[in-house]
Amino acid sequence: MTPHVAAIVNPRSGGGRTGRGWRLIAEALERELGPVRAHFTTSHSTPRFLPAAELARKALKEGAQLVIAVGGDGTISEVVNGFFENGVAINPHAHLAILNTGTGGDFRKTFDLPEDLDGCIKRIASGTTRQIDLGRLTFTNEDGGEATRYFNNIASFGLSGAVVRAVNRARFSKLFGGSFAFLWATLVTAWRYKSKPVRLTADTGFDQTVNVGVCAVANGKFFGGGMKIAPDAVPDDGNFDIVIMRDTTFKDMLTGDKSLRDGTHLEHEKVMHFRARSLTATQTGNDMVLLDVDGEAPGRLPARFDILPAALTLRC
């Protein structure tokens, strides 16, 4: 094994812009970091197969000390999963870096990482690191079986799970950028979405059945194309910030967009929020309650969310 820098690249991210611009991206990376071994995903992810995770796993086993996720929030989340195998870190001393080139850009906002390519690469090259928490999600997959995956930013369920499926199917709205795509999908989906009863139990003693519009289990602050759903979340405090929007209606989403953007929605009478290290969510009705995990759609409730303190070193 030779220590090296690896880039896990999703060429389809950003509507294909990452693949088309890879030559320039690679040149910019190598100016700051030296030689970089690139690994390209060749297929879309599925609930059972995360191609970027497999490539990251392979790179770490071959000696990568720095793994750069090049793509959107979904690609970053996949790469995070590739740092682990059978529940154990492959190389606890390896670092993750992110170069967001996709439709979404929510995770980088928590760390105030630059949006421009050169600025973000210079931050990676600076070598500044932060040990961050991760979430471990045990959930019900599309086949009804139990599955587990890790998340670095936010896992949520309810309306957000329906929205992320709409975003991932979208073509036209993505041409106008990630924020527009998420906003458009949210409004279209919220028009017909009805809140669903979910029993929520946490390690803090919280145990209630809530008519959930959206419940966010947050390690980072932002999701959904820039919505500041968890403004008080700190990604290295050993806790989730849990934000529950009850009885959410289309009018709430339409009129509450500004408060979701600036984080003042926590003051709304329909919003509950608290901190916890674990949460179990079980739907009590007949309708499925869908998950959104870092912008991907792996399955549904019932699910359990557990915090893993200081589980990964991030270059930021």
TORVEXRO-223251 format. One record per residue: residue in three letters; x, y, z of N, C-alpha, C, CB in turn. Coordinates in steps of 0.1 Angstrom, whole numbers, plus 5000, padded with zeros to 4 digits. Each point is the difference from the previous one (the first is absolute). Glycine has a CB too. Layout:
// TORVEXRO-223251
ALAXYZXYZXYZXYZ...
//
This chain:
// TORVEXRO-223251
MET500849885000499250125000500950125000498149885012THR501650224979500750124999499150125004501449904981PRO499150185029499250115004499750104988500949985024HIS497950064974499750094989498750075002501249854985VAL498550245006498850085000499149944990501150215007ALA497649764996499149944991498850094999500749775006ALA498850244981498750084998499049904995501350214994ILE497549795013498949924996499050094992500349845020VAL499650144967499350104992498749954994502350094994ASN496749985008498749974994499850094987499049935023PRO501450024966500050084988498650054996502049884992ARG496950055013498650044996499550115009499649774992SER501150265019499550115009500050134994500949875019GLY498250224986499850134994499549994986501850095014GLY497449814983499449994986501149964990498250165006GLY502949784998501149964991501150105000498349884987ARG501650235020501050104999501349955006498350185002THR501649745009501349955006500849924990498949995022GLY500549924970500749924991500650094989498549815004ARG500750284991500550094989501150095004497750004991GLY502350045022501150095005501149935008498250175001TRP501849694998501049935008501550044997498349825002ARG502050204986501450034997500450135007499749894977LEU499550215023500450125007500049985015499050144981ILE500049785024500049985014501349925005497449994999ALA502949914993501249925003501350095000498949794990GLU501250305000501250085000500050095012499950004975ALA499050065029500050085012500349935013498350144989LEU501249735012500449925011501549975001497749904999GLU502850064990501449964999501050125002499449814985ARG500250315012500850125002500250025015499250104979GLU499849875029500050025015500449885008498350174996LEU501449714998500249875008501049904995497750045007GLY502749994981500949904993499249894994501750055017PRO498949844979499249894993498849965007502249924990VAL496750065002498749955006499649884991499450245009ARG500249664998499549884993498550014999501949865008ALA497550154980498650024998499349874998500450224990HIS498449765017499249894998498650054997501349865017PHE498150094972498850054995498849905002501350144983THR497649915022498849925001499549984986499550085023THR500049804974499549964987498649975000502249924994SER497150095017498649965001499350095011500549764992HIS498250245007499350075010499949925013498650124983SER501349955028499849925013498649945001501750165011THR498249744997498749945003500049985015499849884977PRO499050095028500049975015500949895004497750075000ARG502749844991500849885003501550024996498049864998PHE502350244993501350014995500450154999499749794987LEU501450255020500550145000501349994993498850065021PRO501349984966501249984992501150095005498749954981ALA501150175024501050095005500649945013498950204990ALA500249735018500549945013501049884996497850065012GLU501849874978500949884996501450054996498049874993LEU502050244999501250064995500950065012498950054978ALA500450015031500750065012500649895008498550205000ARG500849695002500449885007501349954994497649955007LYS502350034980501249954992501250095002498449894983ALA501450245015501150105001500649995014498950154983LEU500349845027500650005014500849875002498150145008LYS501449754987500849885002501350004992497849885003GLU502250214986501350014992500950105006498749934980GLY500950145031500950095007499750145000501649844995ALA497250204999499650145000500050065014498749964979GLN502050155023499950075013499150124999502349935004LEU497450124984499050114998499149964989501650185008VAL497149814995499049974990499150124997500149755007ILE499950294981499250124996498749964993502150144998ALA496849895008498749974993499750124990499249875021VAL500750104966499750104990498749974994502450024995GLY496650075009498649984995499150075010500549784990GLY498350185011499050065008499949945014498750064979ASP500349985028499849955014499849855000499050225007GLY500449734983499849855000501349934998497850034991THR503150025001501349944998500850015012500050064976ILE500050055031500750025013499649895010500250254996SER498549745005499449905009500449864997498150155004GLU501949814983500549874996501549985004498350004981VAL502550105016501449995003500249985015500650144981VAL498749935028500049985014499749855004499350245003ASN499849704990499749865003501149914996497650054996GLY503249994994501249934996501150005010499350044977PHE500750045033501050005010499949895010500150254997PHE498849685002499749895009499749874993499150175016GLU501249724990499749874995499649915012501650024980ASN497249925019499549925011500050075013500849804988GLY498950335012499950085012501350055006498049875004VAL503150114989501350035005500750104990500249785013ALA500550324992500750094991501149934994499450205014ILE500849824972501149934993501350065004498449954981ASN501750185019501250075004499650125009501349934979PRO498750065034499650105009500850134999499249835015HIS502050174979500850114998499850084987501749885015ALA497650064976499750064987499150125001500349784989HIS499950325002499150125000499150004988501850135012LEU497049934991499150034989500050154996498549815008ALA501450224979499950134996498850014990502550055003ILE496950064995498850014991500250114990498549915018LEU501250064970500050104989498749994993502549984997ASN496650115008498649994996499850064985499350025024THR500449894967499750034986498749964996502449984995GLY496749985014498749954996498850095002500949795007THR497950164992498850085001499950065014498949854983GLY501350075027499950045014501350055005498249855004GLY501850245006501350045006499850035015500750094978ASP498549835028499550035014501149975011497749964992PHE503049935006501049965011501150105001499549764996ARG501050304993501150095001499650135007500949904979LYS497850135021499650135006500250005015498350034982THR501649865025500249995014501450045004498349825002PHE502650154989501550035003500450134993500449755003ASP498750324990500350124993501149984990499350135020LEU500749764973500949974990499750084987500449775009PRO500650284984499850084989499249934989502150125005GLU497149964988499249944989500849984987497950105010ASP503149994988500849994988501049895001499650254996LEU500849704993500849884999501450035006498849934979ASP501850185017501450035004500150025015500550104978GLY498549985027499950035014499949875009499050224994CYS500149695001499849875008501349924999497550014995ILE503149984994501349924999501150065009499449934976LYS500750205025501050065009499749965014500350194984ARG498449815020499749965013500449855003498050175000ILE501849754990500449865002501549995002498149924985ALA502650165006501549995001500550065013500050024975SER499350075031500550065013500249895011498850214994GLY500649685005500249895009499250015013502249984990THR497050135011499250025013499049895001500350254999THR499649695013499149895001499050025012501749844990ARG497350085010499050005011499449865001499550254997GLN500549705015499449875002498550025002502149905011ILE497150034980498650035001499249875003500350184983ASP498549845022499149895003499449954987499550095023LEU500149784978499149954989498849945006502049954986GLY497050035006498849935004500049864994498750225001ARG500849695006499849864995498549985000502249915009LEU497350054979498549984998499749864997499850234992THR499449715016499449864998498650024995501649895017PHE498050064971498850044994499449884993500750244998THR498149794996499349894992500350044985498249965018ASN502449944975500250034986498849984991502449935004GLU497850084983498850004991499449865000501050184986ASP499849725017499449865000499449965013501849944984GLY498350155026499449975013501049945010497949964989GLY503350025007501149955009500750115007500349814985GLU500550155025500850105008501350034993498949925021ALA501550214979501350044994500650115009499249954977THR502150075022500750105007500950094991500049845020ARG500050284983501050094993500350125009499149934978TYR502050145018500550115008499550134993502049875009PHE497950244999499750134994500850105007497749934993ASN502850174999500950115005499250125003501949904988ASN497050135005499350125001498749995007501150074979ILE497849905014498749995006499249884994500050255003ALA499449675005499049904996498750055005501749815001SER497350184990498750055004498949914994500950235001PHE497949795003498949924994498750085000501149795009GLY497950174983498850074998500050064986499850045025LEU499850094975499950074988501450014993498150145009SER503049874999501350014994500349874992500750155019GLY498949744986500249874993499350004986500349885022ALA498550174978499350014987500650104991497949945012VAL502650174994500650114992501349954993499050175015VAL501849764992501349964995499849904988501150035022ARG497949894979499649914988499750084988499249825016ALA500050294987499650094988501250074995497850035010VAL503150024998501350064995500849914992500050155020ASN500249734985500849904993499549964987500849925022ARG497850094976499449974987500050124991498649835011ALA501650294995499950124992501150024989499050115020ARG500749954970501050034989499950154997499849774990PHE499150285007499850144996500450105011498249934985SER501350045028500350105011501450005004497749975008LYS503149924990501450005004500850094991499749775008LEU499850274980500850094992500150145006499249874980PHE500050165030500050135006500750005014497950054988GLY502849835015500850005012499349925011501050214994GLY499849755016499549925011498950065008502249905001SER497950235003499050075008498750004993501850145011PHE498249904976498750004993499449864999500850204987ALA500049705010499549864999499349965012501849954984PHE498950075028499449965013498750085003502349945008LEU497750194989498950095003498849954991501550205007TRP498749784981499049964991499449875004501150134981ALA499749775022499649875004499250015013501949894988THR498650195021499350015013498650064998502250045011LEU497650064981498750064999499049914992501150225000VAL499449714990499249914992499649885009501150074979THR499849885029499749885008499250045012502149904993ALA498150215013499350055012498550024997502150105009TRP497649934978498650034996499149885003500950154982ARG499749735017499149885001500449925012499650004976TYR501550045032500549925011499150025012502350014991LYS497549885017499350015013500949955011497849974988SER502350105023500849965011499649865005500450245006LYS500549685000499749875004500449975014500349934977PRO498949995031500449985014501249915001497650035006VAL503350015003501349935002500350005015500950064977ARG499449825029500450005014501550025000498149845006LEU502350265002501450045002500549975014499750184982THR501349745019500649985014501550034999498249825005ALA502350255005501450045001500649965013499550204985ASP501949805015500749965012499850105011501649884986THR497950235011499750115011498849975008501150164985GLY498049745011498849985006498850054992501150015022PHE499250064967498950054992499349884993501250214995ASP497449795006499249894995498750054996501349825014GLN498550214974498750064995499649954986500450205014THR498449794983499549984987499650144994499249765005VAL501550274984499950144994499549994986501850085015ASN497350014981499650004986501050084992497550005007VAL503549924987501250064995499850044986501349855014GLY499150284983500150054987501549974995498250185004VAL502749875004501449974998500749985014500150144978CYS500749765023500949985012501449994995498249895013ALA502750204991501450004996500849965012499650184983VAL501349725014501049965010501350054995498749795007ALA501850325000501050084994501349995007498250154992ASN502949834999501350025005500650134994500349755000GLY499350294988500350134994498750095001501749894985LYS498550235009498950105002499150014988501650125013PHE498849844975499350044988499549874993501350214997PHE497549804996499649894991499150064990500349825017GLY499350104973499050054990500450124992498349915015GLY502950104981500550114991500150135008498949884981GLY501650125031500350125007499050035012501050084979MET498049845024499250025011500749985013498049944987LYS502050155022500749995013499149945010501450204995ILE498449675003499049925008500549995015499349884979ALA502050115023500549985014501050115003499649754999PRO500050375004501050115001501049995011498350144990ASP501349785021500949985011500849885000498350125013ALA501649804976500849875000501550034999498149894988VAL502650035019501550005001500549864996500050195018PRO500849804972500349864995501149935008499450084978ASP501049975034500949935008499750015015501850044982ASP496949975021499650015014499549875006499550244995GLY500549654997499549885005498549985001502149995012ASN497250104982498550005000499450034986500150075024PHE498749874974499250054989499250125005499949764990ASP499850335000498950105002498849944993501650205002ILE497349785005498849944994499050114999500549775010VAL499050254978499150114997498749934994501950184996ILE497049845010498749944995499050114997500449805015MET499250204972499050094995498749925000501650144986ARG497449905022498749925002499050064991500649955023ASP498549964972498850044992500350094989498749975021THR502450004972500450104989499150004989502349955006THR497350174989499150024989500850074989498050015015PHE501349994973500650074989500250155003498949844984LYS500150225023500150145004501250025009497550034998ASP502849885011501250015009501250014992498849885018MET501350034972501250004992500250124991499949755000LEU498950304995500050124991500450125008498349894985THR501150135027500250125007501250005009497650044999GLY502949835004501149995010501349984993498549905015ASP501650134972501349984993501150095006498749934979LYS501050195023501050095006500549965013498950194987SER500249765022500449965013500949885000497950105009LEU501849814981500849884998501450034995497949874996ARG502150244996501350044994500950075011498950034978ASP500550045031500950075010500049935014499550214988GLY499749685013500049925013499150055011502349954994THR496850155003499150055010498849925002500950224995HIS498949674997498849925001499949935013500149964975LEU501050035033500049935013499050075009502449924997GLU497350205001499150085008498649974997501750185002HIS498049754987498649974996499349905010500650054976GLU498149975026499349925009499949854996498750205006LYS501449784981499949864995501449935000498150084986VAL502949995019501449944999500449965014500650144980MET500049735021500649955013501449984997497849905008HIS503150125002501449974997500749975014500050154979PHE500949755020500749965012501349934995497949985014ARG503049994996501249934997499949865005501450215000ALA499249694993500149865005501149934993497550005004ARG502949895002501049914994499549894992501450055019SER497349924983499349904992498650034999501749825007LEU497650134982498650024998499549884992500250255000THR498649705004499349894993498750064995501149825014ALA498650164973498850054994499249884994501250224995THR497649775008499149894995498750064996501149835015GLN498550154972498750054996498949925007501050074977THR497950005026498949935007498849994991500850095021GLY499249974967499049984990500349904989499350235005ASN499949764985500249904989500950064989497849905006ASP502450234993500850064989501449995003498250154995MET502649824995501550005002500550155002500249804985VAL500850205024500750135003501449994994498550055021LEU501850034969501249984993501250085006498649974979LEU502649985019501250065005500750094989500349805016ASP500450304989501050074992501350005008498250154989VAL502849795005501349995007501150074992499349785010ASP501050344994501050084993499750024985501749925016GLY497050104982499550024986499849884992501250215001GLU498849675005499749884993498849935007502549974994ALA496949934999498849945004500149855001498850194989PRO501849765023500349865001498849915005502350085004GLY496749985002499049925005499050075009501649825000ARG497950125011498950065007500149965015498549994980LEU500550065028499949965014499449865001499750245007PRO500549695004500650045012501550024999498249895013ALA502450194995501550035000500550045013499850074976ARG501549915026500750045012501250084996499249805013PHE501050314994501150104997500950005012498650144984ASP502749835015501050015011501250094996499349765007ILE501150325003501250084997501349935003498650205006LEU502449824985501349945002501050125002499449794986PRO500950245026500850125003501549984994498650045021ALA501950084974501350014994500449884992500650135020ALA498549834971500249884992500850024987497949925009LEU502350204987500750034987500850135001498249874987THR502950135006500850134999499850074987501849905015LEU497750224985499650084988501150114998497549955004ARG503050064984500850114996499150124997501849854991CYS498350255017499050124998500750135005498049845003
//
